[in-house]
Amino acid sequence: MHPIRHGDTPLSRQYREILLNAKGLATAEVSVAISERAATLRADYTLRTPDALQLATALEAGATTFLTNDAHLPSPPGLRVLVLDRLA
């Protein structure tokens, strides 16, 4: 865990490669629309910025389901939040 913090450059590169080039995984730039929606989600649900940005990105991309390990994330209207541990 925490490859940059621990100076593990090879592992850091592996993570970057997965996030930017894995089949079936898309990244999105933070647009004005995503930023504004994230700000609203932060205000409505008292979310941390990274969580709000991820949920806003999913909503702006038209996702209907959001898969996470965070059992505390809310399900804003239009987005069903599924927690991995609860699926097993």
HELIX and SHEET records of a PDB file:
HELIX    1   1 THR A    9  ASN A   21  1                                  13    
HELIX    2   2 VAL A   32  TYR A   45  1                                  14    
HELIX    3   3 THR A   49  GLU A   60  1                                  12    
HELIX    4   4 LEU A   84  LEU A   87  1                                   4    
SHEET    1   A 2 THR A  65  THR A  68  0                                        
SHEET    2   A 2 ARG A  80  VAL A  83  1                                        
END                                                                             
